[in-house]
Amino acid sequence: NFLVPPSLCKYDPFGSFPVSSFLLKMFSEVELARDVVICAKHLEGQPPHQRILEKLLRELMDERACKKHGFFLGITAVKSISEGKKINDNNNDDNHPGPVLRFPVSFMCRTFLPVRGEIMEGIVEKMFGTGVFIRKGPLRFAYLSSIKMPRYRYVPSEEGEEEKPYFLRDDLSKIAVGVVVRFEVLAVRFKLGQDWWRINEFFVLASLAGNDTLGPVSLAGSEEPYM
């Protein structure tokens, strides 16, 4: 799900929505370079640049994120595609025999990097007695511990009741699965995909402490669709 130049299919799940001022620091547009390796046979029958960019998009989606720049949201411009050079390999990753070419590609990419101290909004996806997991766009693991939820208490679901467990504050504010929560980023950790964990991923510790504007927000005021 990346935005590519007009010559290709345009789809950007983030670019068509406004972004609030407190999120702008986490967004960047950076220049990246990647080598795209592709079988020469795949370049037959259609513009070579289109096939090269399609391969680049697939690989960037698989890479997902990097520690320096954060999540890859969209390719906004292609700066250059250098001449392909034959490499000593008769098989590409799609198992098609034939000459294999390497194309150095330079492009601009929109990124999202979680930053300590920033304010974000996300949807509660998982509930535990010790805290909740919040999702914010590509960020799937923002953990809000009950310790960082001042004046909230855990209310378990009773046997036979349909209502699921939730956290309740003394002013009756409720945090439950599906609720949008505004939180502060307390800490950020990046894990490189390898071994059993194959996806590049960011993990965030969230907090509601020390700021009265943090906590559950109404859907009308939520910015979740914008991420």
Biotite code that builds the C-alpha atoms (Angstrom):
import biotite.structure as struc

atoms = struc.array([
    struc.Atom([0.000, 0.000, 0.000], chain_id="A", res_id=1, res_name="ASN", atom_name="CA", element="C"),
    struc.Atom([2.364, 2.668, -1.259], chain_id="A", res_id=2, res_name="PHE", atom_name="CA", element="C"),
    struc.Atom([2.008, 5.857, -3.234], chain_id="A", res_id=3, res_name="LEU", atom_name="CA", element="C"),
    struc.Atom([3.947, 5.690, -6.487], chain_id="A", res_id=4, res_name="VAL", atom_name="CA", element="C"),
    struc.Atom([4.373, 8.122, -9.384], chain_id="A", res_id=5, res_name="PRO", atom_name="CA", element="C"),
    struc.Atom([1.324, 8.813, -11.635], chain_id="A", res_id=6, res_name="PRO", atom_name="CA", element="C"),
    struc.Atom([2.641, 6.427, -14.268], chain_id="A", res_id=7, res_name="SER", atom_name="CA", element="C"),
    struc.Atom([1.775, 3.579, -11.906], chain_id="A", res_id=8, res_name="LEU", atom_name="CA", element="C"),
    struc.Atom([-1.271, 2.760, -9.811], chain_id="A", res_id=9, res_name="CYS", atom_name="CA", element="C"),
    struc.Atom([-1.684, 5.482, -7.179], chain_id="A", res_id=10, res_name="LYS", atom_name="CA", element="C"),
    struc.Atom([-2.752, 4.389, -3.729], chain_id="A", res_id=11, res_name="TYR", atom_name="CA", element="C"),
    struc.Atom([-1.748, 6.027, -0.480], chain_id="A", res_id=12, res_name="ASP", atom_name="CA", element="C"),
    struc.Atom([-3.779, 5.205, 2.641], chain_id="A", res_id=13, res_name="PRO", atom_name="CA", element="C"),
    struc.Atom([-2.176, 8.115, 4.488], chain_id="A", res_id=14, res_name="PHE", atom_name="CA", element="C"),
    struc.Atom([-1.681, 10.931, 2.001], chain_id="A", res_id=15, res_name="GLY", atom_name="CA", element="C"),
    struc.Atom([-5.350, 11.765, 1.436], chain_id="A", res_id=16, res_name="SER", atom_name="CA", element="C"),
    struc.Atom([-6.002, 12.624, 5.078], chain_id="A", res_id=17, res_name="PHE", atom_name="CA", element="C"),
    struc.Atom([-4.923, 15.729, 7.033], chain_id="A", res_id=18, res_name="PRO", atom_name="CA", element="C"),
    struc.Atom([-2.319, 15.320, 9.748], chain_id="A", res_id=19, res_name="VAL", atom_name="CA", element="C"),
    struc.Atom([-2.462, 17.233, 13.014], chain_id="A", res_id=20, res_name="SER", atom_name="CA", element="C"),
    struc.Atom([0.433, 19.439, 14.080], chain_id="A", res_id=21, res_name="SER", atom_name="CA", element="C"),
    struc.Atom([1.576, 17.186, 16.908], chain_id="A", res_id=22, res_name="PHE", atom_name="CA", element="C"),
    struc.Atom([2.138, 14.333, 14.433], chain_id="A", res_id=23, res_name="LEU", atom_name="CA", element="C"),
    struc.Atom([4.223, 16.303, 11.943], chain_id="A", res_id=24, res_name="LEU", atom_name="CA", element="C"),
    struc.Atom([7.498, 15.729, 13.842], chain_id="A", res_id=25, res_name="LYS", atom_name="CA", element="C"),
    struc.Atom([7.097, 11.976, 13.412], chain_id="A", res_id=26, res_name="MET", atom_name="CA", element="C"),
    struc.Atom([6.572, 12.241, 9.644], chain_id="A", res_id=27, res_name="PHE", atom_name="CA", element="C"),
    struc.Atom([9.449, 12.754, 7.239], chain_id="A", res_id=28, res_name="SER", atom_name="CA", element="C"),
    struc.Atom([10.211, 12.517, 3.569], chain_id="A", res_id=29, res_name="GLU", atom_name="CA", element="C"),
    struc.Atom([13.627, 10.960, 3.051], chain_id="A", res_id=30, res_name="VAL", atom_name="CA", element="C"),
    struc.Atom([15.750, 9.906, 0.120], chain_id="A", res_id=31, res_name="GLU", atom_name="CA", element="C"),
    struc.Atom([16.468, 6.192, 0.012], chain_id="A", res_id=32, res_name="LEU", atom_name="CA", element="C"),
    struc.Atom([18.438, 3.928, -2.301], chain_id="A", res_id=33, res_name="ALA", atom_name="CA", element="C"),
    struc.Atom([17.861, 0.268, -3.002], chain_id="A", res_id=34, res_name="ARG", atom_name="CA", element="C"),
    struc.Atom([19.227, -2.290, -5.465], chain_id="A", res_id=35, res_name="ASP", atom_name="CA", element="C"),
    struc.Atom([16.438, -4.078, -7.309], chain_id="A", res_id=36, res_name="VAL", atom_name="CA", element="C"),
    struc.Atom([17.453, -7.501, -8.602], chain_id="A", res_id=37, res_name="VAL", atom_name="CA", element="C"),
    struc.Atom([15.196, -8.855, -11.331], chain_id="A", res_id=38, res_name="ILE", atom_name="CA", element="C"),
    struc.Atom([15.322, -11.500, -14.052], chain_id="A", res_id=39, res_name="CYS", atom_name="CA", element="C"),
    struc.Atom([15.794, -9.979, -17.517], chain_id="A", res_id=40, res_name="ALA", atom_name="CA", element="C"),
    struc.Atom([12.918, -12.120, -18.783], chain_id="A", res_id=41, res_name="LYS", atom_name="CA", element="C"),
    struc.Atom([10.526, -10.239, -16.483], chain_id="A", res_id=42, res_name="HIS", atom_name="CA", element="C"),
    struc.Atom([11.314, -7.003, -18.314], chain_id="A", res_id=43, res_name="LEU", atom_name="CA", element="C"),
    struc.Atom([9.875, -8.265, -21.577], chain_id="A", res_id=44, res_name="GLU", atom_name="CA", element="C"),
    struc.Atom([6.461, -7.166, -22.792], chain_id="A", res_id=45, res_name="GLY", atom_name="CA", element="C"),
    struc.Atom([6.024, -3.975, -20.722], chain_id="A", res_id=46, res_name="GLN", atom_name="CA", element="C"),
    struc.Atom([7.970, -0.842, -19.741], chain_id="A", res_id=47, res_name="PRO", atom_name="CA", element="C"),
    struc.Atom([11.060, -1.984, -17.787], chain_id="A", res_id=48, res_name="PRO", atom_name="CA", element="C"),
    struc.Atom([10.748, 0.835, -15.253], chain_id="A", res_id=49, res_name="HIS", atom_name="CA", element="C"),
    struc.Atom([7.264, -0.327, -14.308], chain_id="A", res_id=50, res_name="GLN", atom_name="CA", element="C"),
    struc.Atom([8.425, -3.851, -13.492], chain_id="A", res_id=51, res_name="ARG", atom_name="CA", element="C"),
    struc.Atom([11.425, -2.493, -11.570], chain_id="A", res_id=52, res_name="ILE", atom_name="CA", element="C"),
    struc.Atom([9.197, -0.221, -9.481], chain_id="A", res_id=53, res_name="LEU", atom_name="CA", element="C"),
    struc.Atom([6.703, -3.006, -8.825], chain_id="A", res_id=54, res_name="GLU", atom_name="CA", element="C"),
    struc.Atom([9.541, -5.169, -7.514], chain_id="A", res_id=55, res_name="LYS", atom_name="CA", element="C"),
    struc.Atom([10.836, -2.269, -5.403], chain_id="A", res_id=56, res_name="LEU", atom_name="CA", element="C"),
    struc.Atom([7.384, -1.747, -3.861], chain_id="A", res_id=57, res_name="LEU", atom_name="CA", element="C"),
    struc.Atom([7.047, -5.421, -2.926], chain_id="A", res_id=58, res_name="ARG", atom_name="CA", element="C"),
    struc.Atom([10.473, -5.463, -1.309], chain_id="A", res_id=59, res_name="GLU", atom_name="CA", element="C"),
    struc.Atom([9.852, -2.215, 0.570], chain_id="A", res_id=60, res_name="LEU", atom_name="CA", element="C"),
    struc.Atom([6.553, -3.555, 1.918], chain_id="A", res_id=61, res_name="MET", atom_name="CA", element="C"),
    struc.Atom([8.340, -6.699, 3.078], chain_id="A", res_id=62, res_name="ASP", atom_name="CA", element="C"),
    struc.Atom([11.082, -4.621, 4.720], chain_id="A", res_id=63, res_name="GLU", atom_name="CA", element="C"),
    struc.Atom([8.331, -2.564, 6.382], chain_id="A", res_id=64, res_name="ARG", atom_name="CA", element="C"),
    struc.Atom([10.552, -0.268, 8.466], chain_id="A", res_id=65, res_name="ALA", atom_name="CA", element="C"),
    struc.Atom([14.095, 0.671, 9.440], chain_id="A", res_id=66, res_name="CYS", atom_name="CA", element="C"),
    struc.Atom([15.517, 1.937, 12.714], chain_id="A", res_id=67, res_name="LYS", atom_name="CA", element="C"),
    struc.Atom([16.723, 5.282, 11.351], chain_id="A", res_id=68, res_name="LYS", atom_name="CA", element="C"),
    struc.Atom([13.616, 6.451, 9.492], chain_id="A", res_id=69, res_name="HIS", atom_name="CA", element="C"),
    struc.Atom([10.745, 4.377, 10.903], chain_id="A", res_id=70, res_name="GLY", atom_name="CA", element="C"),
    struc.Atom([7.865, 2.839, 8.965], chain_id="A", res_id=71, res_name="PHE", atom_name="CA", element="C"),
    struc.Atom([7.769, 3.197, 5.177], chain_id="A", res_id=72, res_name="PHE", atom_name="CA", element="C"),
    struc.Atom([4.432, 4.803, 4.285], chain_id="A", res_id=73, res_name="LEU", atom_name="CA", element="C"),
    struc.Atom([4.735, 5.638, 0.617], chain_id="A", res_id=74, res_name="GLY", atom_name="CA", element="C"),
    struc.Atom([7.053, 6.320, -2.301], chain_id="A", res_id=75, res_name="ILE", atom_name="CA", element="C"),
    struc.Atom([6.410, 9.912, -3.309], chain_id="A", res_id=76, res_name="THR", atom_name="CA", element="C"),
    struc.Atom([8.915, 10.262, -6.175], chain_id="A", res_id=77, res_name="ALA", atom_name="CA", element="C"),
    struc.Atom([11.473, 8.248, -8.105], chain_id="A", res_id=78, res_name="VAL", atom_name="CA", element="C"),
    struc.Atom([14.698, 10.218, -8.589], chain_id="A", res_id=79, res_name="LYS", atom_name="CA", element="C"),
    struc.Atom([16.651, 7.797, -10.730], chain_id="A", res_id=80, res_name="SER", atom_name="CA", element="C"),
    struc.Atom([16.870, 4.230, -12.004], chain_id="A", res_id=81, res_name="ILE", atom_name="CA", element="C"),
    struc.Atom([20.420, 3.470, -13.063], chain_id="A", res_id=82, res_name="SER", atom_name="CA", element="C"),
    struc.Atom([21.380, 1.126, -15.865], chain_id="A", res_id=83, res_name="GLU", atom_name="CA", element="C"),
    struc.Atom([21.066, -2.514, -14.944], chain_id="A", res_id=84, res_name="GLY", atom_name="CA", element="C"),
    struc.Atom([24.193, -4.583, -14.464], chain_id="A", res_id=85, res_name="LYS", atom_name="CA", element="C"),
    struc.Atom([24.327, -8.315, -14.959], chain_id="A", res_id=86, res_name="LYS", atom_name="CA", element="C"),
    struc.Atom([25.254, -10.258, -11.849], chain_id="A", res_id=87, res_name="ILE", atom_name="CA", element="C"),
    struc.Atom([26.696, -13.755, -11.551], chain_id="A", res_id=88, res_name="ASN", atom_name="CA", element="C"),
    struc.Atom([23.468, -15.525, -10.742], chain_id="A", res_id=89, res_name="ASP", atom_name="CA", element="C"),
    struc.Atom([21.319, -17.519, -13.135], chain_id="A", res_id=90, res_name="ASN", atom_name="CA", element="C"),
    struc.Atom([18.315, -17.718, -10.838], chain_id="A", res_id=91, res_name="ASN", atom_name="CA", element="C"),
    struc.Atom([16.329, -14.899, -9.274], chain_id="A", res_id=92, res_name="ASN", atom_name="CA", element="C"),
    struc.Atom([14.141, -15.045, -6.198], chain_id="A", res_id=93, res_name="ASP", atom_name="CA", element="C"),
    struc.Atom([11.147, -16.108, -8.315], chain_id="A", res_id=94, res_name="ASP", atom_name="CA", element="C"),
    struc.Atom([13.025, -19.178, -9.577], chain_id="A", res_id=95, res_name="ASN", atom_name="CA", element="C"),
    struc.Atom([12.963, -18.123, -13.235], chain_id="A", res_id=96, res_name="HIS", atom_name="CA", element="C"),
    struc.Atom([16.195, -19.107, -15.013], chain_id="A", res_id=97, res_name="PRO", atom_name="CA", element="C"),
    struc.Atom([17.972, -16.539, -17.147], chain_id="A", res_id=98, res_name="GLY", atom_name="CA", element="C"),
    struc.Atom([20.184, -13.467, -16.861], chain_id="A", res_id=99, res_name="PRO", atom_name="CA", element="C"),
    struc.Atom([19.718, -11.514, -13.647], chain_id="A", res_id=100, res_name="VAL", atom_name="CA", element="C"),
    struc.Atom([20.132, -7.738, -13.541], chain_id="A", res_id=101, res_name="LEU", atom_name="CA", element="C"),
    struc.Atom([20.709, -5.336, -10.653], chain_id="A", res_id=102, res_name="ARG", atom_name="CA", element="C"),
    struc.Atom([19.189, -1.834, -10.936], chain_id="A", res_id=103, res_name="PHE", atom_name="CA", element="C"),
    struc.Atom([20.231, 0.837, -8.391], chain_id="A", res_id=104, res_name="PRO", atom_name="CA", element="C"),
    struc.Atom([17.131, 2.949, -7.631], chain_id="A", res_id=105, res_name="VAL", atom_name="CA", element="C"),
    struc.Atom([17.005, 6.283, -5.791], chain_id="A", res_id=106, res_name="SER", atom_name="CA", element="C"),
    struc.Atom([13.623, 7.496, -4.535], chain_id="A", res_id=107, res_name="PHE", atom_name="CA", element="C"),
    struc.Atom([11.821, 9.703, -2.016], chain_id="A", res_id=108, res_name="MET", atom_name="CA", element="C"),
    struc.Atom([9.818, 7.935, 0.666], chain_id="A", res_id=109, res_name="CYS", atom_name="CA", element="C"),
    struc.Atom([7.378, 9.175, 3.286], chain_id="A", res_id=110, res_name="ARG", atom_name="CA", element="C"),
    struc.Atom([8.121, 7.670, 6.699], chain_id="A", res_id=111, res_name="THR", atom_name="CA", element="C"),
    struc.Atom([6.644, 7.548, 10.186], chain_id="A", res_id=112, res_name="PHE", atom_name="CA", element="C"),
    struc.Atom([9.025, 7.303, 13.144], chain_id="A", res_id=113, res_name="LEU", atom_name="CA", element="C"),
    struc.Atom([7.620, 6.995, 16.698], chain_id="A", res_id=114, res_name="PRO", atom_name="CA", element="C"),
    struc.Atom([9.451, 9.504, 18.888], chain_id="A", res_id=115, res_name="VAL", atom_name="CA", element="C"),
    struc.Atom([9.702, 9.633, 22.657], chain_id="A", res_id=116, res_name="ARG", atom_name="CA", element="C"),
    struc.Atom([7.666, 12.473, 24.151], chain_id="A", res_id=117, res_name="GLY", atom_name="CA", element="C"),
    struc.Atom([5.277, 12.803, 21.201], chain_id="A", res_id=118, res_name="GLU", atom_name="CA", element="C"),
    struc.Atom([1.493, 12.534, 21.544], chain_id="A", res_id=119, res_name="ILE", atom_name="CA", element="C"),
    struc.Atom([-0.406, 9.974, 19.466], chain_id="A", res_id=120, res_name="MET", atom_name="CA", element="C"),
    struc.Atom([-3.867, 8.498, 19.197], chain_id="A", res_id=121, res_name="GLU", atom_name="CA", element="C"),
    struc.Atom([-4.639, 4.845, 18.559], chain_id="A", res_id=122, res_name="GLY", atom_name="CA", element="C"),
    struc.Atom([-7.270, 2.163, 18.975], chain_id="A", res_id=123, res_name="ILE", atom_name="CA", element="C"),
    struc.Atom([-7.161, -0.348, 21.831], chain_id="A", res_id=124, res_name="VAL", atom_name="CA", element="C"),
    struc.Atom([-6.861, -3.811, 20.281], chain_id="A", res_id=125, res_name="GLU", atom_name="CA", element="C"),
    struc.Atom([-6.065, -6.090, 23.222], chain_id="A", res_id=126, res_name="LYS", atom_name="CA", element="C"),
    struc.Atom([-7.029, -5.891, 26.885], chain_id="A", res_id=127, res_name="MET", atom_name="CA", element="C"),
    struc.Atom([-5.267, -7.451, 29.870], chain_id="A", res_id=128, res_name="PHE", atom_name="CA", element="C"),
    struc.Atom([-5.500, -6.905, 33.577], chain_id="A", res_id=129, res_name="GLY", atom_name="CA", element="C"),
    struc.Atom([-2.011, -5.411, 33.509], chain_id="A", res_id=130, res_name="THR", atom_name="CA", element="C"),
    struc.Atom([-2.592, -3.036, 30.585], chain_id="A", res_id=131, res_name="GLY", atom_name="CA", element="C"),
    struc.Atom([-3.660, -2.688, 26.955], chain_id="A", res_id=132, res_name="VAL", atom_name="CA", element="C"),
    struc.Atom([-2.130, -2.843, 23.482], chain_id="A", res_id=133, res_name="PHE", atom_name="CA", element="C"),
    struc.Atom([-2.892, 0.092, 21.199], chain_id="A", res_id=134, res_name="ILE", atom_name="CA", element="C"),
    struc.Atom([-2.543, 0.201, 17.424], chain_id="A", res_id=135, res_name="ARG", atom_name="CA", element="C"),
    struc.Atom([-1.643, 3.341, 15.513], chain_id="A", res_id=136, res_name="LYS", atom_name="CA", element="C"),
    struc.Atom([-1.530, 2.826, 11.759], chain_id="A", res_id=137, res_name="GLY", atom_name="CA", element="C"),
    struc.Atom([1.532, 0.638, 11.016], chain_id="A", res_id=138, res_name="PRO", atom_name="CA", element="C"),
    struc.Atom([2.505, 0.739, 14.709], chain_id="A", res_id=139, res_name="LEU", atom_name="CA", element="C"),
    struc.Atom([0.953, -2.441, 16.089], chain_id="A", res_id=140, res_name="ARG", atom_name="CA", element="C"),
    struc.Atom([2.558, -2.678, 19.523], chain_id="A", res_id=141, res_name="PHE", atom_name="CA", element="C"),
    struc.Atom([2.053, 0.360, 21.739], chain_id="A", res_id=142, res_name="ALA", atom_name="CA", element="C"),
    struc.Atom([1.710, -0.988, 25.267], chain_id="A", res_id=143, res_name="TYR", atom_name="CA", element="C"),
    struc.Atom([-0.058, 1.068, 27.927], chain_id="A", res_id=144, res_name="LEU", atom_name="CA", element="C"),
    struc.Atom([0.572, -0.425, 31.350], chain_id="A", res_id=145, res_name="SER", atom_name="CA", element="C"),
    struc.Atom([-1.985, -0.063, 34.130], chain_id="A", res_id=146, res_name="SER", atom_name="CA", element="C"),
    struc.Atom([0.841, 1.564, 36.130], chain_id="A", res_id=147, res_name="ILE", atom_name="CA", element="C"),
    struc.Atom([0.841, 4.409, 33.582], chain_id="A", res_id=148, res_name="LYS", atom_name="CA", element="C"),
    struc.Atom([-2.947, 4.893, 33.838], chain_id="A", res_id=149, res_name="MET", atom_name="CA", element="C"),
    struc.Atom([-3.409, 7.069, 36.959], chain_id="A", res_id=150, res_name="PRO", atom_name="CA", element="C"),
    struc.Atom([-6.793, 6.727, 38.703], chain_id="A", res_id=151, res_name="ARG", atom_name="CA", element="C"),
    struc.Atom([-7.895, 3.852, 36.472], chain_id="A", res_id=152, res_name="TYR", atom_name="CA", element="C"),
    struc.Atom([-8.903, 0.476, 37.853], chain_id="A", res_id=153, res_name="ARG", atom_name="CA", element="C"),
    struc.Atom([-9.381, -2.781, 35.996], chain_id="A", res_id=154, res_name="TYR", atom_name="CA", element="C"),
    struc.Atom([-12.954, -4.059, 35.807], chain_id="A", res_id=155, res_name="VAL", atom_name="CA", element="C"),
    struc.Atom([-13.086, -7.739, 34.727], chain_id="A", res_id=156, res_name="PRO", atom_name="CA", element="C"),
    struc.Atom([-16.070, -9.154, 32.902], chain_id="A", res_id=157, res_name="SER", atom_name="CA", element="C"),
    struc.Atom([-18.429, -11.129, 35.099], chain_id="A", res_id=158, res_name="GLU", atom_name="CA", element="C"),
    struc.Atom([-19.481, -14.648, 34.170], chain_id="A", res_id=159, res_name="GLU", atom_name="CA", element="C"),
    struc.Atom([-22.644, -14.519, 32.079], chain_id="A", res_id=160, res_name="GLY", atom_name="CA", element="C"),
    struc.Atom([-22.259, -10.820, 31.228], chain_id="A", res_id=161, res_name="GLU", atom_name="CA", element="C"),
    struc.Atom([-21.782, -9.692, 27.640], chain_id="A", res_id=162, res_name="GLU", atom_name="CA", element="C"),
    struc.Atom([-19.694, -6.630, 28.499], chain_id="A", res_id=163, res_name="GLU", atom_name="CA", element="C"),
    struc.Atom([-15.980, -7.207, 28.056], chain_id="A", res_id=164, res_name="LYS", atom_name="CA", element="C"),
    struc.Atom([-13.365, -6.149, 30.644], chain_id="A", res_id=165, res_name="PRO", atom_name="CA", element="C"),
    struc.Atom([-12.259, -2.518, 30.719], chain_id="A", res_id=166, res_name="TYR", atom_name="CA", element="C"),
    struc.Atom([-10.361, 0.097, 32.722], chain_id="A", res_id=167, res_name="PHE", atom_name="CA", element="C"),
    struc.Atom([-12.504, 2.666, 34.523], chain_id="A", res_id=168, res_name="LEU", atom_name="CA", element="C"),
    struc.Atom([-11.396, 6.000, 35.980], chain_id="A", res_id=169, res_name="ARG", atom_name="CA", element="C"),
    struc.Atom([-13.044, 7.686, 38.940], chain_id="A", res_id=170, res_name="ASP", atom_name="CA", element="C"),
    struc.Atom([-14.722, 10.188, 36.571], chain_id="A", res_id=171, res_name="ASP", atom_name="CA", element="C"),
    struc.Atom([-16.217, 7.180, 34.674], chain_id="A", res_id=172, res_name="LEU", atom_name="CA", element="C"),
    struc.Atom([-13.886, 7.510, 31.676], chain_id="A", res_id=173, res_name="SER", atom_name="CA", element="C"),
    struc.Atom([-13.540, 4.049, 30.168], chain_id="A", res_id=174, res_name="LYS", atom_name="CA", element="C"),
    struc.Atom([-10.748, 2.335, 28.230], chain_id="A", res_id=175, res_name="ILE", atom_name="CA", element="C"),
    struc.Atom([-11.858, -0.813, 26.441], chain_id="A", res_id=176, res_name="ALA", atom_name="CA", element="C"),
    struc.Atom([-11.205, -2.705, 23.207], chain_id="A", res_id=177, res_name="VAL", atom_name="CA", element="C"),
    struc.Atom([-12.193, -0.491, 20.285], chain_id="A", res_id=178, res_name="GLY", atom_name="CA", element="C"),
    struc.Atom([-11.818, 2.763, 22.216], chain_id="A", res_id=179, res_name="VAL", atom_name="CA", element="C"),
    struc.Atom([-9.560, 5.489, 20.803], chain_id="A", res_id=180, res_name="VAL", atom_name="CA", element="C"),
    struc.Atom([-6.927, 6.605, 23.320], chain_id="A", res_id=181, res_name="VAL", atom_name="CA", element="C"),
    struc.Atom([-4.628, 9.618, 23.222], chain_id="A", res_id=182, res_name="ARG", atom_name="CA", element="C"),
    struc.Atom([-1.276, 8.801, 24.812], chain_id="A", res_id=183, res_name="PHE", atom_name="CA", element="C"),
    struc.Atom([2.297, 9.979, 25.207], chain_id="A", res_id=184, res_name="GLU", atom_name="CA", element="C"),
    struc.Atom([5.197, 7.937, 23.822], chain_id="A", res_id=185, res_name="VAL", atom_name="CA", element="C"),
    struc.Atom([7.296, 7.010, 26.836], chain_id="A", res_id=186, res_name="LEU", atom_name="CA", element="C"),
    struc.Atom([9.907, 4.790, 25.162], chain_id="A", res_id=187, res_name="ALA", atom_name="CA", element="C"),
    struc.Atom([10.619, 3.344, 21.705], chain_id="A", res_id=188, res_name="VAL", atom_name="CA", element="C"),
    struc.Atom([12.443, 0.144, 20.733], chain_id="A", res_id=189, res_name="ARG", atom_name="CA", element="C"),
    struc.Atom([13.170, -1.196, 17.242], chain_id="A", res_id=190, res_name="PHE", atom_name="CA", element="C"),
    struc.Atom([13.508, -4.914, 16.561], chain_id="A", res_id=191, res_name="LYS", atom_name="CA", element="C"),
    struc.Atom([15.150, -6.089, 13.364], chain_id="A", res_id=192, res_name="LEU", atom_name="CA", element="C"),
    struc.Atom([13.332, -8.982, 11.741], chain_id="A", res_id=193, res_name="GLY", atom_name="CA", element="C"),
    struc.Atom([15.355, -12.177, 12.057], chain_id="A", res_id=194, res_name="GLN", atom_name="CA", element="C"),
    struc.Atom([15.094, -15.780, 13.231], chain_id="A", res_id=195, res_name="ASP", atom_name="CA", element="C"),
    struc.Atom([11.581, -16.396, 14.607], chain_id="A", res_id=196, res_name="TRP", atom_name="CA", element="C"),
    struc.Atom([10.614, -12.712, 14.391], chain_id="A", res_id=197, res_name="TRP", atom_name="CA", element="C"),
    struc.Atom([10.878, -11.990, 10.679], chain_id="A", res_id=198, res_name="ARG", atom_name="CA", element="C"),
    struc.Atom([9.263, -8.533, 10.481], chain_id="A", res_id=199, res_name="ILE", atom_name="CA", element="C"),
    struc.Atom([11.014, -5.246, 11.223], chain_id="A", res_id=200, res_name="ASN", atom_name="CA", element="C"),
    struc.Atom([8.948, -3.748, 14.028], chain_id="A", res_id=201, res_name="GLU", atom_name="CA", element="C"),
    struc.Atom([8.765, -0.878, 16.496], chain_id="A", res_id=202, res_name="PHE", atom_name="CA", element="C"),
    struc.Atom([7.585, -1.363, 20.074], chain_id="A", res_id=203, res_name="PHE", atom_name="CA", element="C"),
    struc.Atom([6.339, 1.582, 22.122], chain_id="A", res_id=204, res_name="VAL", atom_name="CA", element="C"),
    struc.Atom([5.655, 2.092, 25.822], chain_id="A", res_id=205, res_name="LEU", atom_name="CA", element="C"),
    struc.Atom([2.735, 4.495, 26.304], chain_id="A", res_id=206, res_name="ALA", atom_name="CA", element="C"),
    struc.Atom([1.654, 6.651, 29.214], chain_id="A", res_id=207, res_name="SER", atom_name="CA", element="C"),
    struc.Atom([-1.340, 8.728, 30.343], chain_id="A", res_id=208, res_name="LEU", atom_name="CA", element="C"),
    struc.Atom([0.456, 10.181, 33.357], chain_id="A", res_id=209, res_name="ALA", atom_name="CA", element="C"),
    struc.Atom([1.106, 13.873, 33.887], chain_id="A", res_id=210, res_name="GLY", atom_name="CA", element="C"),
    struc.Atom([-1.248, 15.233, 31.215], chain_id="A", res_id=211, res_name="ASN", atom_name="CA", element="C"),
    struc.Atom([-4.986, 15.720, 31.666], chain_id="A", res_id=212, res_name="ASP", atom_name="CA", element="C"),
    struc.Atom([-5.571, 15.764, 27.894], chain_id="A", res_id=213, res_name="THR", atom_name="CA", element="C"),
    struc.Atom([-4.498, 12.113, 27.615], chain_id="A", res_id=214, res_name="LEU", atom_name="CA", element="C"),
    struc.Atom([-6.933, 9.230, 27.777], chain_id="A", res_id=215, res_name="GLY", atom_name="CA", element="C"),
    struc.Atom([-9.988, 8.011, 25.852], chain_id="A", res_id=216, res_name="PRO", atom_name="CA", element="C"),
    struc.Atom([-11.332, 10.370, 23.194], chain_id="A", res_id=217, res_name="VAL", atom_name="CA", element="C"),
    struc.Atom([-14.599, 10.445, 21.283], chain_id="A", res_id=218, res_name="SER", atom_name="CA", element="C"),
    struc.Atom([-14.642, 8.953, 17.783], chain_id="A", res_id=219, res_name="LEU", atom_name="CA", element="C"),
    struc.Atom([-15.568, 12.360, 16.402], chain_id="A", res_id=220, res_name="ALA", atom_name="CA", element="C"),
    struc.Atom([-12.364, 13.816, 17.804], chain_id="A", res_id=221, res_name="GLY", atom_name="CA", element="C"),
    struc.Atom([-10.210, 10.866, 16.920], chain_id="A", res_id=222, res_name="SER", atom_name="CA", element="C"),
    struc.Atom([-7.389, 11.113, 14.443], chain_id="A", res_id=223, res_name="GLU", atom_name="CA", element="C"),
    struc.Atom([-7.086, 7.368, 13.992], chain_id="A", res_id=224, res_name="GLU", atom_name="CA", element="C"),
    struc.Atom([-8.390, 7.487, 10.379], chain_id="A", res_id=225, res_name="PRO", atom_name="CA", element="C"),
    struc.Atom([-5.522, 9.856, 9.586], chain_id="A", res_id=226, res_name="TYR", atom_name="CA", element="C"),
    struc.Atom([-2.947, 7.207, 10.417], chain_id="A", res_id=227, res_name="MET", atom_name="CA", element="C"),
])
